[in-house]
Each structure stands twice: as C-alpha cells, then as structure tokens.
Amino acid sequence: MNTKLTILIPKELHIAVKVKAAKEDKTVSEIVRGLLQEWLKEEKEKPPPK
C-alpha cells in the first residue's frame, strides 16, 4: 500500500527533477522512493558506534 508524501522544494529544483526524470523515463515518485530506500539502506550498513 502506498501513502502520499508532500514536500516543499524550490521551484527550480522541481523543474530540474521533472526534466531529468522524463529523460530517464521515470516518475519523480520512482526517483524519490529509490533515494529514500538507499538512504535507509546506508543507515543499516553503518557499523555500530564504538
């Protein structure tokens, strides 16, 4: 099940993301989901603090 997430970003960033997403034949949602998944994955891969 998907849930909606609303964020505020600068207009220029939104346009740039939409353009790059279109060039890669992806949606902005696909890109954001992938980035969030990678970010969470990095946290899991960090060694525990000593």
N, C-alpha and C positions, 0 to 999 in steps of 0.2 A: 504494500500500500504506500502510495506517495502522499506527501504533505507539502503544502505550499510554503515557501520561504520568501519574504520580501526584504530586500536590502536597498539602501540608498548609496549610490555611487555617482561620481561626476559624469555628466552627460558625455563628455569626450571619451571616457573610459568605456561607457556603454556602447557607444558607436563603434569604437575600435574592436571591442569584443564581438559585436554582431558581425562586423565585416570579416574578421578572421574566422569566426565560426562558419560563416557562409562559404568562405574559400575552402574550408576543410570539410564541408558538407556535414556539419554537426549543428546541434542546437546549443544555445547558451546554457540551457539546463544540463545537457550532457557534459559540457566543459566544467561547469561549476561542481556537479556531482563528482566527476573524476578528480578534480583538485581537492575537494573535501575528503574524499576517500584516501588519497595519497597523504594528505596532512595527518589524518588519523593513523595511518599505517606507520608513518615516521615516528609517532609517539610510541607505538607498540614496539618498535625496533630499537629504541634508545636503551642503552644499558642502564640498569638501576643505579641510583646515586650511591656513592660510597660513603 
